[in-house]
Amino acid sequence: MFRQLFSFLATLMTLFLASITYADPIQDLSMQNYKAGWYPNYWQGQGPLTCRRACAIWVGAVSESEMTKEMTDEFERTNVCKITRDPEIIEKPINDPLSHWLYGNQFDDKANCYAGTPFGVVEDDHYMCLCVCEKPDLIVSKIHDPVWDNGAGQSLIAVDITNVGQSTAAASFARLIDPGTLANDVQATPALASGATVTIVFTLNYWVFDPDAVLEVTTDYKNTVDECDETNNTLIYSKQG
């Protein structure tokens, strides 16, 4: 009996995890922030690739997809893709703002994009896939004007750190540097849910306006959080005294 119960619970957990893994990355009726982009289904001469494979190789992301079993018995999922006339745009690849496209579907492990028109279906094994990052993404959203704490004899610099990614960011550390003096301060940043902002306060043992202030703040400066974008962690504050 216990074995049957364990098997039943394991099956439920598997189905639950599968629903999470295969959920539509871009949710309906939502205007959340997403890190998304189009990437070709060719990588360094390898291809054609499915959208799921292409997104994983190019940017470590998932493809925008939906379950489609109820709409077509032959396939489990459809991925968003688009096709154009010039295969070099896909193979090189090339960002051509003047190119023309048709949006379509890439099904399961079938490496073709099918685009429907009123006159039929256009099929191509050269296409781009819509890739969506589901990782956290920490940014320094604001550096407030420094204030002087007369009692402590310190400059207090409040800084807002925001997680603009799609999953919770683990606790990390942020660093403030004064490039003119190389003085710095490090503060802990708590775990942040998607869309959450926290304000942390840095201190420097002098008045930062001398006569002007330039400060640089980097979130997750130890690179302990795996993020969608590792290049947007720094913000610079500059103001005349």
N, C-alpha and C positions, 0 to 999 in steps of 0.2 A: 504493500500500500504506500509506504513511504517512497519507494522507488518511483511509483506512478505519479505521486504528488510532486516529487522533485522534477520528473520529466515534464510535467505540465507547467510548472513554474518556469523551468528553463525555456520552454517553448514560448511562453508569454514574454519573457525577457528578451528573447531573440527577436520576436515580432516588434516589441517596443523599440529596441535599438535600431532595427531596420527602418522603422518609421522615422526615426530621428535622422539616420544617415541619408535617407532618400527624400527627405522633405524638400519642398520647393525652396531654393535659397532666397529668392526674392518673393516675399509674401504678398498675397493679394490684399487690397484695401489698406495699404500701408505706404507711408512716405518716409521710411527710415533712410538713414545714410547707408549707402553701399559702396564698397570698393569693387568696381566691375569694369570689364573691358573686353574687347574683341581680340582673339588670338587665332592664328591659322592652324589648320590640322596637319601641318608639316613642321618638323623640327630637325634642323641640320641634316636635311636630305631624307629623313625618315618620314614616311607617310604613304598613304593617307592614314590618319589616326582618328579614332572616335573623339567626340568632344570631351568625354570624361578623361581620356588619356591625354589629350592635347592640353587641357587646362591644368592638369597635374604636372605635366612636364614644363610648360611655359612659366607658370606662376605659382605652382603649388596650391591651386584653388579648385573649386568644384564648378561644374558646368551648370548653367541655369537649365533646369529640367522639371518635368512633371510626370506623374504616373499616367499611363495611357491605356492600361489593360482594358478598361471598360469601353474605350472608344475604338480600339482595334485589337482583336484577339491575338494577332501575330506578335505583338511587342509589349514589353513591360513599361518602358519609359521613352519619352521623347525629349531631346535636347535642342535648345535654340541654336540655329545656325543661319548663315547667309552665304550666298554664292554670287560671283561676279564673272565677267567674261574672260578676264586675263589671268591665267594660272600663275604667272610670275608674281602677282600680288600676294599669292598664298605661299609660293615656294621660296621667295627670296628672304623675307617678305617685304612688302612696300606699303607705306601709309599714303594712299592716294585719295585725297578729299574729293576729287572729281569723279571717282569711279562710281558705277551704278550697281545696285544690289537687289537681290530678292531674298526675303526672309523665308526660312523653311524649317524642316524637322530632320534631326539625325536620330535614328532609332537604335537603341540597345548597342550591339556590337557591329552593326552594319555601317561601315565607313562611307556613307553617302549622305548628301544633303538633298532633301526633296522639297522643292518650293512649288506651291500650287498657284495657278492663275486661272482665270475664267475659261482658258482655252486648253488646259491640261497641266501636267506636272513636269517641271524642269528638274533634272537630276544631275548632280556633279559630285565627284570625289575630291574636288578642291573647294574648301570652304573655310569660313571663320566661325568660331564658337564664342558664345557669350560666357565668360568666366567670372565667377563671383567669389570673393575672398570671405571666408567665414571666421577668420582669426580676429583677435583684438587689434586695435590700432590706437596707440597713445600719442597724444599731441599736447604741446603747451599752448592752450587756447588763449591765455591772457597773462601778461605781466603787469601788475598794478603799480601805480606810482609809489616809489619808496617813501617811507615815513621814518622820522627820527624818534627813537625811544630815549628820552632824556634821562630817565632813571637808570636804564641799563647801559646807556652810551653806545647804542647800536642802531644801524639802519635795519629796518624791517621791510622785507620785500615779499608781498603776498603774490602767489602764482596759482593760476587755475590750470589744472591738468584734466583733460577729457579723454575718454575712450570712445572714439568715433567708429570703432570696429563693430563686428557682429557677435562677439562672444566676450565673456568676462576676462579681463586682464588680471593676471596674478599680481601680488604685491611686488613692488620694485623700488628703485631709488632714483631720485632726481638730483641734478647738480646745478648750482648757480656759480658762474665765474664772472669776475670783473677782469676783462682783458687788459685793462690798464695797469692793474696791480698784481694780477694773477691770484688774488685772494678768492677763495671759493668756500662754498658750504654745501653739504649733502643732507638731504632729508628723505625720509621714507615715504613712499606713496602706497596707500592701502590698495587692496584688490578693488577693481572698478568694474561694475556691470556695464553692459553695452549702453552707451548714451550718457553714462554718469560722469559727473564732474566733481573734483575735490579741490579745495583750496589749501595749499600748504604755505608755510611762512619760512623764508630763509633769513638769516642774519649775517651781517658783516660789521666788524668792530670799528667802523668809521663811517662818516657821512659820504655817501657814494657820489654826490654831486661835487666835483672838484675841477673845474666849475660845472662840467657836464657829466652825465651818467650814461655809461654803456654797459649793459649786463647781458649775459648769455645764459639761457636756461635750457637744459637738456633733460627730457624725461627718459626713464629706463636707460640711463647712461652706461650701465653695466651690460646692456644687451641680454638680459635674462628672460625677456618676454618675446615670444615668437609672434611677430606682427605682420599685418598685411603690407605695411609700408614702413621700412626701416630708415627712410630718408627724411621723414617729416617730424622728427623728435625734438628739434631745436628751434627756439624762438629768441630773437634778439630785441632787447629794449634799448632805445636810444632817445635821449631827451636833453635839451640844453637847460642849464641851471639858471 
